[in-house]
């Protein structure tokens, strides 16, 4: 992971898409902020009106803060899981591989922790999110449904993770 970050390959396609489509007037929500690479790139190059970084893994929050500080950047960081239902906490499976931690039970995980949840519809409406960046390791299939309120959202950068093609098609049809 370190080499791909240093060589500029980490999340390169997603970063390019967002940098080509985001504007200074956007209010950005990033779900699955990881260590803050996307946030740093967008804040440094676009400087949107506001940026909200959501990361479920509490062990990565200090890394996001460190990377923002190293780049003299600021954003709103929330350690939580966004859900479509009114759930107050969720099980989160922490892996030694920072890219593999998930809400789904993993074969190999270091620990299972409880993470606070917030309702995504309330969050998006409260902050009038106009750009949603979503990379949540398969969690998109749980989050995106007919109940999702995209009232203010004008742009979405969504990374789809492996699933059967019927499920992927259903998800994309929901976003129409």
Secondary structure, 3 states (H helix, E strand, C coil): CHHHHHCCCCCHHHHHHHHHHCCCCCEEEEECCCCCHHHHHHHHHCCCCEEEEECCCHHHHHHHHHHHHHCCCCCEEECCEEECCCCCEEEEEECCCCCCCECCCCCCCCEEEEEEEEEHHHHHHHHCCCEEEECCCCCHHHHCCCCCCCCCCCEEEECCCCCCHHHHHHHHHHCC
